[in-house]
Amino acid sequence: MEQNQPHPQVEKLAELFNVTVLGEKAEMAARIFTHAQLAVLNNDRIKIAQEMLNLTYQYPKDEAYALRLAELQGQLGNLSFLIDSSFMANEALNNPTNSNEE
């Protein structure tokens, strides 16, 4: 590999971050999950929460505990973000009135 060429793994990583431009309404519509998709996401969220509750702290393996807990917290946060975004987009598309008027 020549010195000026990026590493193949760097090129693959860069491909993950290509932005697709969508209009505001198209992006909101794309954020809305079906009832079945929301059920799957919520079931995954419940499984993660249960795993978090079942984690046990063991002194010699405290670093593994902390890493697993952090990983699960990140997964839970991501799923919650997706679910919340879906509900907010659905609300915004179905009730376009300004909520400040209330």
C-alpha positions in Angstrom: 0.0 0.0 0.0 1.4 3.4 -1.0 2.0 6.0 1.7 -0.6 8.5 0.3 -3.5 6.0 0.2 -5.8 5.6 3.2 -6.0 2.3 4.9 -8.9 0.1 3.5 -10.6 0.0 7.0 -10.5 3.8 7.1 -12.3 3.9 3.8 -15.0 1.5 5.0 -15.5 3.5 8.1 -15.8 6.7 6.1 -18.6 5.0 4.0 -20.7 4.7 7.2 -20.8 8.4 7.6 -22.2 9.4 4.2 -25.1 11.9 4.8 -28.3 11.4 2.9 -30.1 14.8 2.5 -33.9 14.6 3.2 -36.4 17.4 3.4 -37.9 18.1 6.8 -41.2 16.3 6.3 -39.4 13.3 4.6 -37.0 13.0 7.5 -39.8 13.1 10.0 -41.8 10.5 8.1 -38.7 8.3 7.9 -38.3 8.5 11.7 -41.8 6.9 12.3 -41.7 3.2 13.1 -44.6 0.9 12.6 -46.4 -0.6 15.6 -44.6 -3.9 15.2 -41.2 -2.2 14.9 -41.9 -0.1 18.0 -42.9 -3.3 19.9 -39.6 -5.0 18.9 -37.6 -1.9 20.0 -39.4 -1.8 23.3 -39.0 -5.5 23.9 -35.3 -5.1 23.2 -35.2 -2.2 25.7 -36.9 -4.4 28.3 -34.4 -7.2 27.8 -31.5 -4.7 28.2 -33.1 -3.3 31.4 -33.5 -6.8 32.8 -29.9 -7.6 32.0 -28.8 -4.4 33.8 -30.8 -5.4 36.9 -29.3 -8.9 36.8 -25.7 -7.7 36.6 -23.7 -8.6 39.6 -20.7 -6.8 40.9 -17.7 -9.0 41.6 -14.7 -7.4 43.1 -12.0 -9.0 40.9 -14.0 -8.3 37.8 -15.1 -4.8 38.6 -13.8 -3.4 35.3 -15.8 -6.0 33.3 -18.9 -5.0 35.3 -18.4 -1.3 34.7 -17.8 -1.9 30.9 -20.8 -4.1 30.5 -23.0 -1.7 32.4 -21.8 1.2 30.3 -22.5 -0.8 27.1 -26.0 -1.6 28.2 -26.7 2.0 29.2 -25.6 3.1 25.8 -27.8 0.5 24.1 -30.8 1.5 26.3 -30.2 5.1 25.5 -30.1 4.5 21.8 -33.3 2.5 21.8 -35.0 5.1 23.9 -33.8 7.8 21.5 -35.2 5.9 18.5 -38.6 5.2 20.2 -38.9 8.8 21.4 -37.9 10.2 18.0 -40.6 8.1 16.3 -43.3 9.4 18.7 -42.2 13.0 18.3 -42.1 12.8 14.5 -45.5 11.1 14.4 -46.9 13.9 16.7 -45.3 16.6 14.6 -46.6 15.2 11.3 -50.1 14.5 12.6 -50.5 17.7 14.7 -48.7 20.4 12.8 -50.1 23.2 15.0 -47.6 25.1 17.0 -47.6 23.8 20.6 -46.7 27.3 21.8 -50.3 28.4 21.1 -51.7 26.4 23.9 
